[in-house]
């Protein structure tokens, strides 16, 4: 093989070879399908109780809890990602087992505690019970 021919072959090998149109189309379809499936699953999971949680906020329903309380964690899990809309007062002091003065002043002793229009309920509640007490409908 001549030196000139060898150089041309090396130059061709260095240049990136374009993907065939068919491979590009298949990759694009896979990306679009995976993205839409992921978006749909995330949207349904995260937003199922958003309206319900916002209604609780609108009715001034409040949950008092402690970051280390297992029952509080169970209650939060019932709402999933929608819990971010639930009016929540953290009564725990990070790094301690103490309680925030605002919770002591409010007379909260057991956790979780739900405050509904002047009425309190202590302990974990099913979402149906919260819905009935607050007057907010579940999805």
C-alpha positions as CSV (number, residue, x, y, z in Angstrom):
1,X,0.0,0.0,0.0
2,X,1.4,3.4,-1.0
3,X,2.1,6.1,1.6
4,X,-0.5,8.5,0.1
5,X,-3.2,5.8,0.1
6,X,-2.4,4.9,3.7
7,X,-2.7,8.7,4.7
8,X,-6.1,8.9,3.0
9,X,-7.3,5.8,4.8
10,X,-6.2,7.2,8.1
11,X,-7.9,10.5,7.4
12,X,-11.2,8.7,6.6
13,X,-11.0,6.7,9.8
14,X,-10.5,9.9,11.9
15,X,-13.6,11.6,10.5
16,X,-16.8,10.6,12.4
17,X,-19.1,8.5,10.3
18,X,-22.7,9.8,10.2
19,X,-25.4,7.5,11.7
20,X,-27.8,6.1,9.2
21,X,-31.1,7.8,9.1
22,X,-32.9,4.7,10.3
23,X,-30.8,4.4,13.5
24,X,-31.4,8.1,14.3
25,X,-35.2,7.6,13.9
26,X,-35.2,4.6,16.2
27,X,-33.2,6.4,18.9
28,X,-35.5,9.4,18.6
29,X,-38.7,7.3,19.0
30,X,-37.2,5.5,22.0
31,X,-36.3,8.8,23.7
32,X,-39.8,10.3,23.1
33,X,-41.6,7.2,24.3
34,X,-39.5,6.8,27.4
35,X,-39.8,10.5,28.2
36,X,-43.6,10.5,27.8
37,X,-44.0,7.4,29.9
38,X,-41.8,8.9,32.7
39,X,-43.7,12.2,32.6
40,X,-47.1,10.6,32.7
41,X,-46.2,8.3,35.6
42,X,-44.6,11.2,37.6
43,X,-47.5,13.5,36.8
44,X,-50.2,11.0,38.0
45,X,-48.2,10.0,41.1
46,X,-47.2,13.4,42.3
47,X,-50.4,15.3,41.6
48,X,-53.1,12.9,42.7
49,X,-53.9,14.6,45.9
50,X,-52.7,18.1,45.1
51,X,-56.3,19.5,44.9
52,X,-57.3,17.8,48.1
53,X,-54.2,19.2,49.9
54,X,-54.8,22.7,48.6
55,X,-58.4,22.5,49.7
56,X,-57.1,21.7,53.2
57,X,-55.0,24.8,53.1
58,X,-57.9,26.8,52.0
59,X,-60.0,25.6,54.9
60,X,-57.1,26.4,57.4
61,X,-56.7,22.7,58.3
62,X,-53.3,22.2,60.0
63,X,-51.2,19.2,60.8
64,X,-48.7,19.4,63.7
65,X,-46.0,16.8,63.7
66,X,-42.4,15.8,64.6
67,X,-39.7,14.9,62.2
68,X,-38.8,11.8,64.2
69,X,-42.4,10.6,64.7
70,X,-43.2,7.4,62.8
71,X,-47.0,8.1,62.8
72,X,-46.4,11.5,61.3
73,X,-44.3,10.0,58.6
74,X,-47.1,7.5,57.8
75,X,-49.6,10.4,57.6
76,X,-47.3,12.3,55.3
77,X,-46.8,9.3,53.0
78,X,-50.6,9.0,52.5
79,X,-50.5,12.3,50.7
80,X,-47.3,11.5,48.7
81,X,-45.8,14.4,46.9
82,X,-49.0,16.5,47.5
83,X,-48.1,16.8,51.2
84,X,-46.1,20.0,50.3
85,X,-49.4,21.8,50.0
86,X,-50.7,20.6,53.4
87,X,-50.3,23.3,56.1
88,X,-47.8,21.6,58.4
89,X,-46.2,22.8,61.6
90,X,-42.9,21.1,62.6
91,X,-42.9,20.8,66.3
92,X,-39.5,19.1,66.7
93,X,-36.2,20.8,67.2
94,X,-33.6,19.3,64.9
95,X,-31.0,17.3,66.7
96,X,-33.0,17.2,69.9
97,X,-36.1,15.5,71.3
98,X,-37.4,18.9,72.4
99,X,-40.5,20.6,71.1
100,X,-41.0,24.1,69.6
101,X,-42.4,26.7,72.0
102,X,-45.2,27.5,69.5
103,X,-46.5,23.9,69.7
104,X,-46.3,23.9,73.5
105,X,-48.2,27.2,73.5
106,X,-50.9,25.6,71.2
107,X,-51.3,22.8,73.6
108,X,-50.3,20.0,71.2
109,X,-49.2,16.9,73.1
110,X,-49.7,13.9,70.8
111,X,-48.5,13.6,67.2
112,X,-49.7,13.9,64.6
113,X,-52.4,16.4,65.6
114,X,-54.9,17.7,63.1
115,X,-56.5,21.1,63.7
116,X,-60.0,21.5,62.0
117,X,-61.9,24.7,62.5
118,X,-61.4,24.8,66.3
119,X,-61.6,21.0,66.6
120,X,-58.6,18.8,67.1
121,X,-57.9,15.2,66.4
122,X,-54.8,13.4,67.7
123,X,-53.3,10.5,65.8
124,X,-53.1,9.2,62.3
125,X,-56.2,9.7,60.3
126,X,-57.3,8.0,57.0
127,X,-57.6,10.5,54.1
128,X,-61.4,9.8,54.1
129,X,-61.7,11.0,57.7
130,X,-59.7,14.1,56.9
131,X,-61.9,14.7,53.9
132,X,-65.1,14.4,56.0
133,X,-63.8,16.6,58.8
134,X,-62.5,19.3,56.5
135,X,-65.2,19.3,53.9
136,X,-62.7,18.7,51.1
137,X,-63.4,16.0,48.5
138,X,-60.9,13.3,47.6
139,X,-60.0,12.6,43.9
